[in-house]
Each structure stands twice: as C-alpha cells, then as structure tokens.
C-alpha cells in the first residue's frame, strides 16, 4: 500500500472566526501546528494544505509546507479534499481538520493504518464516549456493527437504552476521515441527503448511499478551535500533548 496523502482543508472566511487558520498559538499560526502534527505522524507521502486564500498559501510556504488553491465554492472539507485529489497522484487521501492543532500523531497513524486492509474504502476514528457527553449535541455519537463499521452517526443519544440492565460501550466520533480515491470521487459527486442535512453531519451522505465507514479506536483527545476563546484551550491541549506546562 502506498502511503496516504494528508490534506488539510483551511478556509479563511470562517463565519465564527475569520482568518482562523492564521490565528497564533504559542507564536505560530494554527495551520503550522496542524501541518507539524501530520509531519510528526510519519505516515504520509505528502502533506497538502487546501485553501481558498492566498494569505494562507503564503503562510504555509513561509514555514516550508505545501499549499494548493481550491475553489471558494467548496461546500465541505470533503469537496476540498476531492479537488486536491483531482490535482494530485495518490490512492488514499486523509482529511485532517485544519482547526485541531493538538491532534496526536498516533491518532493520525491509527487512521492511516485502517487502509492496510484492502477492504476499507472509507475510514474514520472513534473514542469512548464520556458519560457526561451522552446528551451533548456537539459530541457526535456512533453505533457500530460487529465488524466495527458505522451503522449510524447522530447528535442525539444513541443507542436508546430501553432496559436498565442492558449496557454496551458507547462511542464518540472524531471528525477525521480517510478515503480511497474512487470513494472520495463518488462522495464528492453526490448531493447531500435529507438525513445529512437534518443532523448537519456529512458522513451520513456516505452511509445513506451504501458506503461502509470502518472505524478505528483511539484514546487521543484533541481540541477544536471554533471561536477565538478556544485558543487558550488549544494551547493547553498542545502543552499536554508535548508534556509541558501551558503559557501563563
């Protein structure tokens, strides 16, 4: 198997946090931290930042990374990754979230490792769900089949527990994906499904069209940056990842 290509979607015009990829964390732009985590993982043949803004391209080039321009009309990260795939050689593409600067390199290796199985055409990651997260709609839940393929993703608490004496492991979803090229191209050509729009979860497009999503288990937690007030949380997550104290 050839090593996957890592693609980091990075939009400048975020609604809640314009210019987010260039926000400084510990003196470096966030996109540089994400690129560094991919580099540290050591499992990618190429790391490409996919953006719609020249300022991000210039920043990535300034620290020695590679960035390619994509259309400002891409509706999702998957569409941006698919556009990169059309410009790039490679069999497997991994979509690495551009707003998670503290994603653990081992987490990325776990996702890339799913594709050592030739039967895997699309993969993602899950972690154990914390009890206090069960009713939190911002934590996406997933139910698995007996082969650790996703049956359903939802913001609601799933599965419903009818009988108190019956328990099972509950899982939370991490928004990292890998695709073989034909599956990525197929997904990008599809229209959003009603369930996808209802839950605002793009992975439901794959399930709704019969594409199996294999899930790898990780305990690696990260910290997404959605708003400026999340930056100190991301810095603290980086400190934990590197075993150091956060800045005062």
N, C-alpha and C positions, 0 to 999 in steps of 0.2 A: 504494500500500500504506500502510495506517495504521501508525504506529509501534507496536512491540510494548509490552506491559505487562511490566515486570520484577517477578517475585515472588520474595521471599527467605524460604524456609522457616526458621523459628527455633524449635526446641523447647527448653524449659527443662530438661526432665528427661533429659538425655543420660546414658546408662549410665556411660560412661567419664569424663565431665566435666560434672556437674550445673551448671546455670547458665552454660554455655559462651557463649551469645550476649552475656552481660553482662560477661564477663571483660575486664579492662582491658588495652589495648595502647597504649603511648605516651599513657596518661592518658585514653583514650576507650574506651567499650565496643566490643567487636568488631563488633557489629551496625551500629554507626555507621560504621565503616570500610567495611564491605561496601556499605552504602547510599551512601556517598560515591563509591565506585568506579562504581556504577551511574549516579549523577548526573553524574560526570565523563565517562562514555561519551557522553552527549548523544544517545542513540538511542532512548530510551524515552519513551512518552507518560505513563507513570505508574510509580512505584516503590512497591511494597507489601510490607511485612514481614508474613508469615503466621505466626502464633504460636498457642500454646495457653496462654499465661500472661500475666496482667495486668501483671506486673512488666516484661515485655518491651514491652508496649504503652505503658506509662507512659514507659519509657526512650526509645523511638522518638519519641514525641510531644514529649519534652523537647528533642530536637535538631531538631525541625521536620519529622520524617518522618511517613509514614502507615503505620499498622499495623491489621490486622484479625484478629479472633479466629477460630480454626478449631477443629475438634473435636480433643480429645486422642486420639481413636481412629484418626487418620490413620496408615496403615501405612507410608507413604513420603512423600518430598518431592513426588512426582508427585500423590499423593492430596491433599496440602495445596494444591498449585497449582490442581488441579481444583476444590477447594472455593472458592478465591478467584475462579476464573473464573465460577462459578455466581452470585457476588455482584457481578460487575464486567462492564462492557462491554469489548469488545476482540475482535480477530480472532486475534491472535498473543500467546502468553504464553511468557516466557523464565524458566526456573527457574535462579536464581542461588544457588549454595551459600552458606549463611549462615556457614560456618566458613572462608572463604577471603578474609581481609581485604585481601590484596595482589593480587587478581585484576586484571589490566591492563585499563584501559578499552578499549584497542584489541581485546583478546580478546573483550570483550562486543560490540563493534561488528561484529567478524567473524561472530559467531553471528547477530546480528540481520540482517546483510546476506544470509545464506543465503535469507531469506524474500522477497527481491526476485524470486526465481524462483517463479512461482505453482505449479510442480510440487512444491515442497518442502512436505511436511506435518509433518515432524519433522526437526529438525537437532541436531547436536552438534559438538564440536570434537575435533581430534586434533593431536598434535605428534610430531616424530620421536622414536623410541624410542632411548634410550641403550643402548650395548652391555651395560653392567653391570646394566641393568634387565630383561634378557631372561628371567631365571629368578625375578624377584621377583614373588610373587603379589599384592602390594599395588599393583603397577602393572598396570593393565588394558590388554591388547593388543587391537588391532582389525585385521582383514583387510578390504580394500576390493575392490569390483568396479571395472570400468573406468570407471564414471561417478562414482566416489568416494562410493558408498553402502556402508554397512557390510554385510559378509557374515556376520561373527561377532565377538563380543567374548569374551575369555576371560582368566582369571588365569594360565593356562598359556602357555608359549612357543608362539605361533602366528605364521606357518605353520611346520610342521616342515620342516627342511632335509635332504632325503634325499641330495642330491648336492652336494658341496663347491663345485663350480664354478658353481652357480646361486645368485645373490643377488638381493635386491629390497629396497626401502625398507620398513622396519618402523615401525609406528606405535603410539603410546600414546594412550589415551583420556583426555580431560578431562571430568569429570562435570558438564558444563553442558548443558542441553537447551532447545530451543525447540519449540513445538507450535502448530499451528493449532487453533482451538477444537474442531472435530469430532474430530480425532485425540486431543486431550487427554481429551475426554469418553469416547471409546471405550476408551482405555487404562485410565482410572480405573474403568471398569465391568467390566474383565476380571479373572479370577482369575490368580494367579501360575502360571507354567508350571513344569514339572519342571526344565527347564534353568536357568531363572532362580533357582530355589531351590538347585539344585546349586552354581552359581557365586556365588550371592548378588549378582547383577547385574540390576537391574530393567529395564535396556534390552533384555534378552533376551526380555522379555514382548512387546515390540513386534515384534522380528524373528520370534519364534515364531508370531505371528499375522498375518504378511504386511505389516507396516507398514514401509515403507522409511525408513531413517535416513540422511540426507545429512550428510556430514562436511566441515567447514571446517577448513583447516590454519592453525595458529598456532604461533609460537615462544614465546609468552608462557607462562612458568612461574609457578606460584603456590605457596603453602604452606598446606596444610590444617592446621587445629588440631583434633586428635583428643583430646589429653590436655593437662593443664596444662604439661607440659615442652615442648610445642610452641610456647608463647607467645613465647619468645625468638627462635625460628626465624621466626615470623610477623613479629616486629618487624624482624628483619634483612631479610626479604623486602620489607617496606614501605620500608625505607631504600633498598634497591636500586631499587625502583620510582620513588621520588622523587629518586634521585640524591644521597642524603645518607648520612652515617655513622650506624650504629645507636647507640643509647644504650649507655653503658658498663655 
